């Protein structure tokens, strides 16, 4: 549904007046990220993660007209939250996609900042731990 809304909104944004566009995009931003945050575990089953992450990058491009820094932060948080929800889902394929996206996010992160170094090391350790757990889980499934 959101994909179809973006197809309609994207071309008409340039036709809007500046004040209306800012107001509209601020409201749209709040509603969009609220919807992403409220995705339930049941909905995760029907969501294609590739499409969802693609929508996040598309919305980032649209919302960059308002505030680039805030939009980047919101989309990064939404990606990480969606990855976490994928990881928490009961479906193995979604769990693997969540771990893979965490890994991609970590690789994208600028490691030159000292504030992020501890977090990145923690996430790398956590991801390696999760890979280990998943491999053991798959191994046990095949044994039984």
Helices and strands as residue ranges (DSSP letters): H 2-13, H 18-37, H 41-44, H 49-63, H 68-88, H 92-108, H 114-143
